[in-house]
């Protein structure tokens, strides 16, 4: 985890998800949207390979605070680097 930003990366085969704890507003869009990937009772709590990359991207884009971001590593649609 980056000490400066509190951002942590979770790498999957097709998509990497980053989470910045300081930005999270606990709206739980991720947990409700894709519990097989986002499960706060499990460690690591984000497992990008728990669903298809397109579905992971769809749910990450719903994050209202921007605490979750993604980077497609498979060249799939929606490939974009995480914002800073």
Z-matrix of the N, CA and C atoms (Angstrom, degrees):
N
C 1 1.457
C 2 1.517 1 108.15
N 3 1.291 2 115.92 1 140.47
C 4 1.453 3 120.47 2 177.74
C 5 1.527 4 108.93 3 -77.37
N 6 1.308 5 116.63 4 120.59
C 7 1.476 6 121.69 5 -179.42
C 8 1.522 7 111.24 6 -59.83
N 9 1.315 8 116.14 7 -39.62
C 10 1.457 9 120.68 8 -173.95
C 11 1.531 10 112.79 9 -69.27
N 12 1.316 11 117.10 10 -41.70
C 13 1.460 12 119.65 11 -174.82
C 14 1.520 13 113.97 12 -104.36
N 15 1.329 14 118.19 13 -16.58
C 16 1.455 15 120.23 14 -174.53
C 17 1.514 16 111.53 15 70.65
N 18 1.322 17 117.43 16 20.48
C 19 1.461 18 122.86 17 -177.84
C 20 1.521 19 109.68 18 -95.05
N 21 1.329 20 115.07 19 135.42
C 22 1.457 21 120.76 20 178.82
C 23 1.520 22 109.00 21 -128.17
N 24 1.317 23 116.46 22 141.67
C 25 1.466 24 122.16 23 -179.63
C 26 1.516 25 110.94 24 -105.79
N 27 1.323 26 114.84 25 142.86
C 28 1.454 27 123.16 26 177.49
C 29 1.528 28 106.65 27 -125.77
N 30 1.316 29 116.65 28 108.52
C 31 1.457 30 121.66 29 -173.80
C 32 1.517 31 111.87 30 -91.05
N 33 1.326 32 114.56 31 133.57
C 34 1.454 33 121.80 32 172.99
C 35 1.516 34 108.95 33 -119.17
N 36 1.303 35 116.70 34 -179.20
C 37 1.466 36 120.53 35 -179.96
C 38 1.524 37 112.12 36 -67.26
N 39 1.326 38 117.71 37 -36.04
C 40 1.463 39 121.40 38 -173.86
C 41 1.512 40 114.79 39 -116.51
N 42 1.317 41 116.59 40 -17.64
C 43 1.462 42 120.48 41 -177.25
C 44 1.525 43 109.03 42 -149.61
N 45 1.329 44 114.94 43 141.71
C 46 1.462 45 121.32 44 173.47
C 47 1.525 46 107.12 45 -109.67
N 48 1.321 47 116.38 46 129.87
C 49 1.464 48 121.74 47 179.13
C 50 1.522 49 107.86 48 -108.39
N 51 1.324 50 116.18 49 132.76
C 52 1.460 51 120.31 50 174.48
C 53 1.516 52 109.00 51 -112.24
N 54 1.322 53 114.80 52 147.39
C 55 1.464 54 121.91 53 -179.28
C 56 1.516 55 108.62 54 -131.63
N 57 1.325 56 115.31 55 128.63
C 58 1.458 57 121.89 56 177.81
C 59 1.528 58 107.98 57 -112.77
N 60 1.324 59 115.83 58 101.47
C 61 1.463 60 122.47 59 -173.01
C 62 1.526 61 113.07 60 -56.26
N 63 1.316 62 118.10 61 -39.09
C 64 1.461 63 121.45 62 -177.80
C 65 1.514 64 114.56 63 -65.58
N 66 1.327 65 117.98 64 -19.12
C 67 1.467 66 121.98 65 179.27
C 68 1.524 67 113.04 66 -93.37
N 69 1.334 68 116.49 67 -19.05
C 70 1.465 69 121.04 68 -173.79
C 71 1.530 70 111.27 69 -63.49
N 72 1.342 71 115.43 70 134.52
C 73 1.474 72 121.97 71 177.81
C 74 1.527 73 110.94 72 -111.83
N 75 1.322 74 116.51 73 9.75
C 76 1.467 75 123.65 74 174.41
C 77 1.530 76 113.08 75 56.42
N 78 1.313 77 115.63 76 41.27
C 79 1.462 78 120.59 77 175.78
C 80 1.530 79 110.88 78 -74.37
N 81 1.321 80 117.54 79 -18.23
C 82 1.467 81 125.08 80 176.34
C 83 1.521 82 114.11 81 65.33
N 84 1.322 83 117.89 82 21.10
C 85 1.465 84 120.58 83 175.81
C 86 1.522 85 110.45 84 -58.73
N 87 1.308 86 117.12 85 -37.72
C 88 1.464 87 121.57 86 -178.75
C 89 1.527 88 110.93 87 -67.86
N 90 1.306 89 116.81 88 -48.95
C 91 1.461 90 121.77 89 -177.37
C 92 1.523 91 110.79 90 -63.90
N 93 1.314 92 117.41 91 -43.87
C 94 1.468 93 120.66 92 178.26
C 95 1.525 94 111.36 93 -70.15
N 96 1.320 95 115.93 94 -36.27
C 97 1.462 96 120.07 95 -175.28
C 98 1.511 97 114.99 96 -76.27
N 99 1.338 98 117.27 97 -31.54
C 100 1.459 99 120.19 98 -175.34
C 101 1.529 100 110.03 99 -155.07
N 102 1.337 101 116.70 100 69.93
C 103 1.465 102 120.20 101 -175.51
C 104 1.530 103 114.19 102 -62.66
N 105 1.330 104 117.85 103 -21.58
C 106 1.459 105 119.53 104 177.96
C 107 1.526 106 112.37 105 -73.63
N 108 1.317 107 117.30 106 -14.65
C 109 1.475 108 122.60 107 176.38
C 110 1.525 109 110.71 108 -106.24
N 111 1.324 110 117.18 109 -43.33
C 112 1.467 111 122.79 110 -176.22
C 113 1.524 112 109.52 111 -109.55
N 114 1.328 113 116.40 112 105.57
C 115 1.461 114 121.27 113 -177.42
C 116 1.527 115 108.16 114 -137.99
N 117 1.327 116 116.69 115 105.05
C 118 1.472 117 121.08 116 -175.16
C 119 1.525 118 113.14 117 -69.04
N 120 1.307 119 118.13 118 -11.91
C 121 1.458 120 121.00 119 178.51
C 122 1.527 121 113.10 120 -90.33
N 123 1.308 122 117.01 121 3.43
C 124 1.457 123 122.28 122 -175.60
C 125 1.529 124 109.39 123 -123.65
N 126 1.315 125 117.27 124 153.92
C 127 1.466 126 121.54 125 175.50
C 128 1.507 127 108.69 126 -124.73
N 129 1.306 128 120.94 127 128.70
C 130 1.459 129 123.83 128 -7.92
C 131 1.528 130 109.95 129 -67.52
N 132 1.302 131 116.24 130 151.12
C 133 1.463 132 119.77 131 -174.07
C 134 1.520 133 112.76 132 -80.61
N 135 1.333 134 117.54 133 -15.09
C 136 1.467 135 121.67 134 175.10
C 137 1.522 136 108.14 135 -115.63
N 138 1.325 137 115.56 136 123.12
C 139 1.467 138 122.27 137 177.11
C 140 1.521 139 107.96 138 -126.81
N 141 1.342 140 116.65 139 90.90
C 142 1.466 141 120.93 140 -174.81
C 143 1.524 142 114.95 141 -56.98
N 144 1.320 143 118.32 142 -26.24
C 145 1.459 144 120.45 143 -179.14
C 146 1.531 145 112.81 144 -82.78
N 147 1.321 146 117.40 145 5.32
C 148 1.458 147 121.26 146 178.92
C 149 1.515 148 113.57 147 -74.83
N 150 1.321 149 117.79 148 -8.33
C 151 1.466 150 122.98 149 178.68
C 152 1.524 151 107.31 150 -156.12
N 153 1.311 152 116.44 151 170.26
C 154 1.461 153 120.98 152 177.69
C 155 1.521 154 111.51 153 -64.84
N 156 1.317 155 116.02 154 149.94
C 157 1.461 156 121.20 155 -176.88
C 158 1.528 157 112.45 156 -58.34
N 159 1.329 158 117.69 157 -39.25
C 160 1.469 159 119.95 158 179.93
C 161 1.519 160 111.19 159 -60.87
N 162 1.302 161 116.33 160 -40.72
C 163 1.475 162 121.01 161 -179.81
C 164 1.523 163 110.75 162 -69.06
N 165 1.338 164 117.33 163 -41.38
C 166 1.466 165 121.30 164 177.79
C 167 1.521 166 109.52 165 -60.11
N 168 1.327 167 117.40 166 -46.46
C 169 1.463 168 121.81 167 179.39
C 170 1.524 169 110.45 168 -59.94
N 171 1.317 170 116.97 169 -44.22
C 172 1.470 171 121.64 170 179.75
C 173 1.530 172 111.40 171 -56.77
N 174 1.314 173 116.77 172 -45.48
C 175 1.463 174 120.75 173 -178.34
C 176 1.528 175 111.26 174 -73.07
N 177 1.308 176 118.49 175 -40.87
C 178 1.471 177 120.85 176 178.25
C 179 1.527 178 110.68 177 -60.68
N 180 1.310 179 117.66 178 -38.21
C 181 1.474 180 121.08 179 179.12
C 182 1.531 181 112.43 180 -63.86
N 183 1.321 182 117.37 181 -20.43
C 184 1.469 183 120.89 182 178.95
C 185 1.524 184 113.21 183 -80.43
N 186 1.314 185 117.99 184 -8.90
C 187 1.471 186 121.10 185 -177.03
C 188 1.527 187 109.29 186 -61.94
N 189 1.333 188 118.07 187 114.63
C 190 1.461 189 120.57 188 -174.34
C 191 1.530 190 114.47 189 -71.13
N 192 1.316 191 117.68 190 -23.11
C 193 1.467 192 120.13 191 -177.00
C 194 1.520 193 113.09 192 -94.52
N 195 1.323 194 117.25 193 -15.84
C 196 1.454 195 120.36 194 -174.97
C 197 1.521 196 112.96 195 81.18
N 198 1.334 197 117.26 196 11.46
C 199 1.461 198 120.79 197 178.87
C 200 1.528 199 111.44 198 -67.55
N 201 1.320 200 115.98 199 -29.66
C 202 1.461 201 120.98 200 176.85
C 203 1.518 202 109.11 201 -100.65
N 204 1.325 203 114.97 202 136.45
C 205 1.459 204 121.61 203 175.91
C 206 1.509 205 107.45 204 -140.72
N 207 1.317 206 116.06 205 167.57
C 208 1.456 207 119.25 206 -178.46
C 209 1.514 208 111.24 207 -142.68
N 210 1.317 209 113.61 208 161.46
C 211 1.454 210 121.71 209 170.56
C 212 1.521 211 107.02 210 -140.15
N 213 1.329 212 115.46 211 121.16
C 214 1.463 213 119.94 212 176.71
C 215 1.516 214 108.04 213 -74.48
N 216 1.302 215 117.01 214 130.36
C 217 1.454 216 121.47 215 178.87
C 218 1.521 217 111.57 216 -108.21
N 219 1.330 218 115.78 217 0.36
C 220 1.459 219 120.76 218 -179.48
C 221 1.523 220 112.45 219 -105.24
N 222 1.338 221 116.85 220 3.27
C 223 1.467 222 120.49 221 -179.05
C 224 1.510 223 113.40 222 75.20
N 225 1.317 224 117.99 223 11.38
C 226 1.454 225 122.56 224 -178.10
C 227 1.513 226 113.36 225 -68.18
N 228 1.309 227 115.47 226 170.20
C 229 1.460 228 122.40 227 177.74
C 230 1.523 229 109.21 228 -58.14
N 231 1.303 230 115.96 229 138.51
C 232 1.448 231 120.31 230 -179.91
C 233 1.527 232 111.44 231 89.69
N 234 1.325 233 115.90 232 9.36
C 235 1.464 234 118.85 233 179.44
C 236 1.520 235 108.82 234 -63.77
N 237 1.298 236 115.83 235 122.50
C 238 1.452 237 120.82 236 177.08
C 239 1.523 238 107.65 237 -159.93
N 240 1.307 239 116.74 238 144.76
C 241 1.464 240 118.23 239 178.22
C 242 1.522 241 110.01 240 -72.52
N 243 1.328 242 117.65 241 151.97
C 244 1.460 243 119.13 242 177.25
C 245 1.526 244 110.83 243 -62.94
N 246 1.303 245 116.81 244 143.25
C 247 1.464 246 121.52 245 178.01
C 248 1.523 247 109.67 246 -70.38
N 249 1.295 248 115.73 247 155.52
C 250 1.468 249 120.65 248 178.79
C 251 1.497 250 110.39 249 -93.81
